[in-house]
Amino acid sequence: MSLDPILLEVLACPQDKGPLLYVEDEQRLYNPRLRRSYPVREGIPVMLVEEAEAVDPAEHDRLMGKAERGEARWTLQGQGPVGEAG
């Protein structure tokens, strides 16, 4: 189940308020700046900081590769990885 495109335009990380990478085929939202992943359950994003999962460097690289290949998209009107940590 895909997220509503209107929701994707306004959805931000609850912790740093920045854009998220929506990985539709994995039903997750990813914040590359904090390296935290939020689940999407039954089409509903679970945007609770305590529910977020830490992402290791290899997983970060994999997810960013998906974004570069166009296999994932950014929330907040496609602003991209603002302030992304290296």
N, C-alpha and C positions, 0 to 999 in steps of 0.2 A: 504494500500500500504506500503510495507516494504522498509526500507532504503537499499541502495546498501552496501553489506558487505565491499567493498573497502573503501567506505566513512566512515563506522563505525571504520575502522582501524586508520583513521587520524583525526576524528572529536574531537575537544576539546572545553571546555568552553571558550567563548570569553573574560570572565572577569579574571579568574585565570589560564587559559590554561591547566587545568587538565582534567582527563577523566570524561565522563558523563555516566549515566545509561540510556540505551535505553529501554523504556517500549513500546514495539511494539503495544500491544493491546490497549494502550491509546494514541498512537501517540504523545509521548513526550520524551524529553531528560531531565534528572534530575541531578543536581549537588548537592550531599549531603553535600559537604563542605560549600557551601554558602546557601544551602537550597533554590535553585532557579530552576524553571522548565521552559524549552523552548518548545514551541509547534512545531509539525511537521504537516505542512499543505499541503495536496495533494502530500505527499511524499517528501516535501522539508523542511528541518530543518530551523526554523526561529531563527537564532543565533544572535539576537540583544539584548543587555543588557536591553534596555528599553522595550522590549517585554516579558521579563522573568517575571514569576509570583512567588511571595513568597510562600513558603510551610511551613505550621504549623507543630508542633512536631508530631501530630497524623498521618498526611499525610506522613511525613518523615519516620516514623516507618512502615507504610503500604508499601511504596515504597521499603524500605530496605528489608522488608520481602519478597517481590516479587523477589528481587535480590538473597536472600539466598535460595529461592526455585527454582531458575533457570528460573523464569518467565520473567526475564529481563537480558540484557547483557551490558557489559562495552564497551565503545569506547576505542580508543588508545590501541588496541591489548589486551584487557582484563586486563589492569593493576590494575583495582579495585579502591577502594575508597582511593586514596592517600591523606593523611592529613585530613581525614574526621573528622569533629567536632563532639563531642559527643552530 
